[in-house]
Amino acid sequence: MSSKGILPDDPARADHRFIRYQIKNFMKGPMQHLPEEYAHVLRVFERAGGSWERLFKGSARDVVLLRRIIKIAVKEGHISKAPRWR
């Protein structure tokens, strides 16, 4: 099975791509993907002791921490849900 690679509509930064992947695959409902909101998640992750270097090397602890932060950010409205069309 081959990877699709990075598509033109994917974020340029690896940390933003990882957050987007987590949101798309583990959160319910469509979300807006805004870089300003990702920056907020990044600051919280780093202040909570998370490390992107460890995460990209496979640290399960950091992945769990980031997922918790994303879950809370979605619940509290720091990551916007996509508008619904009727």
N, C-alpha and C positions, 0 to 999 in steps of 0.2 A: 504494500500500500504506500503510495507516494504522497508527499505533502503538497498542499496547494501553493505554498510559499506565501509571500506577502503580497497582498492585492493593493491596487492603487487607493482604495477607500480605507485601508487600514491606517491607524496612527503610525507616525514615523518612529516614535519612541517605543522601546521594548517594554518599559514599565506600563505605558498606556495600553499597549496591545495586550499585556497580561491581565490588566484590570478589565479591559473590554471582554476578553475571553471569559473571565470569571463571571461577569455580569450576564453575558449572553447565555452561558451554560448552567448557571446555578441560581439565578433570580427569576421569579415569575413575572410575566408580563413584559411588554416592550419598554425599554429605557432609552432616554436620550444619552448620547455619548458626547459630553462636553469636556474639553481639556481643563477648564477652570475647576470643575467638580473633581476631576481626577487629581489635580494638584492638591486639593484639600485632603483627599484620601491618602496621598503620598506623604503629606506632612504628618498626619495622624499616625500612619504606619511607622514612620521613622521615629517619632516621639515615643511610641509604644515599645521601642526596642527592636523593630523589624529591620532586616538587612536585605537589600536587593541582591547583593553578592551571594549571600547564603541561599536566598530563595532560588536564584537562577542556577545554583549548584545542586539544588534538590532538597533543601531543608523543609521538611514537612511542618515543622513548628512555625516557620515564617508563612507558609501557605495558609495554614489554619488561622493564624493571626490576621492575615490580609482578608480572608473570607469573612471573618467575624466583623472586621471594620467595614467591609463593603455591605454586609447584611444590615448593620446598624445604620450606615449612611443612607441606604435605601429606605429603611423604616422611618428614619427621622427626616427624610426629605432633602438630604444633602446631595443625593443623586436623583435627578428629575426623571419622572416617568414620561414616556412619549405621549403626546396628545392623542386622544382617540377621535377617530372620524366616524360620523354617523351616517 
